Amino acid sequence: MDGTWPLGTHLTSPRRGYVHHGIYAGDGRVIHYAGFHRAFRRGPVEETSLEQFARGRSVQAVPGSAAQFGGAEVVTRARARLGEDRYRVWTNNCEHFVHWCLSGTSRSTQVERLSRRIRALVALKGASGRAQHSPA
């Protein structure tokens, strides 16, 4: 965790079961969706210290982020949403927020990956059920 990244850098920090995402705002500050970090209570988009963002864990810059905007513009976009309190795990989480700041497109590869796994399990269960009920 060095805090010397360029403005607008996409940062991640591992958590139990997921990866947390934020935007580096300069001067050791990160803008991120707080999400469910306070006893399962939703938190807004906030600007915090790098240490608060990391919560004792490592922080990495995401190499090759597909930014459509320059670093200062990414930070401006992130700051425009400060205080927003519409966090939703499936549709508006910290990763959705960061991708929107960088590219204008809201997406979460973590949610997409989990959705694919769920669909595969449902399809497998459906195929298994049909096989058990088909005449021999």
C-alpha positions in Angstrom: 0.0 0.0 0.0 2.0 3.0 -1.2 -0.5 5.8 -1.9 1.5 7.1 -4.8 -0.9 6.2 -7.6 -2.0 8.6 -10.3 -5.4 10.3 -9.8 -8.3 8.1 -10.8 -6.5 4.8 -10.4 -8.8 1.8 -9.9 -7.8 0.2 -6.5 -8.9 -3.1 -5.0 -8.6 -4.6 -1.5 -9.4 -8.2 -0.7 -12.2 -8.9 1.7 -13.7 -12.2 3.0 -15.6 -13.6 0.0 -15.1 -10.6 -2.4 -12.8 -7.8 -3.5 -13.6 -4.2 -2.6 -13.1 -1.5 -5.2 -12.4 2.2 -5.0 -10.9 5.2 -6.9 -7.7 6.9 -5.8 -8.4 10.6 -5.3 -4.9 11.7 -4.4 -3.3 12.7 -1.1 -3.9 9.2 0.3 -7.7 9.4 -0.2 -10.0 6.9 -1.8 -13.6 7.3 -3.0 -15.7 4.1 -2.8 -19.1 2.7 -2.0 -19.1 1.9 1.7 -21.7 -0.9 1.1 -22.4 -3.3 4.0 -19.4 -2.6 6.2 -21.1 -1.4 9.4 -22.9 -4.4 10.9 -24.7 -5.1 7.6 -26.0 -1.5 7.4 -25.7 0.1 3.9 -23.2 2.9 3.6 -23.0 5.7 1.0 -20.4 6.6 -1.5 -17.7 8.2 0.6 -14.2 9.6 0.5 -11.9 8.1 3.1 -8.3 7.7 3.9 -6.4 4.9 2.2 -6.1 3.2 5.6 -9.8 3.3 6.2 -10.4 1.9 2.7 -7.9 -1.0 3.2 -9.2 -1.9 6.7 -5.9 -3.5 7.5 -5.7 -5.4 4.2 -3.5 -4.9 1.2 -4.4 -2.5 -1.6 -3.5 -3.0 -5.3 -3.9 -0.9 -8.4 -5.8 -2.7 -11.2 -3.5 -2.8 -14.2 -4.9 -2.0 -17.6 -8.3 -0.6 -16.4 -10.4 0.3 -19.4 -10.7 4.0 -18.4 -12.5 6.2 -20.9 -11.8 9.3 -18.9 -8.6 10.9 -17.7 -7.6 10.6 -14.0 -8.9 14.0 -12.9 -12.2 13.5 -14.7 -12.6 10.0 -13.0 -12.2 11.6 -9.6 -14.7 14.4 -10.6 -17.2 11.7 -11.6 -16.6 9.8 -8.3 -17.0 13.0 -6.2 -20.2 13.8 -8.0 -21.7 10.7 -6.4 -20.5 11.4 -2.9 -23.3 10.8 -0.4 -25.3 8.6 -2.8 -26.9 5.9 -0.7 -28.3 3.4 -3.3 -26.0 0.5 -2.7 -27.3 -2.9 -4.0 -25.0 -6.0 -4.0 -26.4 -7.2 -7.4 -26.9 -4.0 -9.3 -25.0 -1.0 -7.7 -22.0 -2.1 -5.6 -18.5 -0.8 -5.2 -17.3 -2.4 -8.4 -20.3 -1.1 -10.4 -19.4 2.4 -9.1 -15.7 2.2 -10.0 -16.4 0.9 -13.5 -19.0 3.7 -14.0 -16.4 6.3 -12.9 -13.8 4.9 -15.2 -15.9 4.2 -18.3 -19.4 5.4 -17.9 -20.6 1.8 -17.8 -21.8 0.3 -14.6 -20.7 -3.3 -14.2 -19.4 -5.8 -11.7 -17.3 -8.8 -13.0 -17.7 -10.4 -9.5 -21.5 -10.3 -9.9 -21.3 -11.5 -13.5 -19.1 -14.4 -12.5 -21.4 -15.4 -9.6 -24.4 -15.1 -11.9 -22.8 -17.5 -14.4 -22.1 -20.0 -11.7 -25.6 -19.9 -10.4 -27.1 -20.3 -13.9 -24.7 -23.3 -14.5 -25.8 -24.9 -11.3 -29.5 -24.4 -12.1 -29.0 -25.8 -15.6 -27.1 -28.8 -14.1 -29.8 -29.4 -11.6 -32.5 -29.1 -14.3 -30.7 -31.6 -16.6 -30.2 -34.0 -13.7 -33.9 -33.8 -12.8 -34.9 -34.4 -16.4 -32.5 -37.4 -16.7 -34.0 -39.0 -13.6 -37.6 -38.7 -14.9 -37.0 -39.7 -18.5 -38.2 -43.2 -19.5 -35.5 -45.8 -20.0 
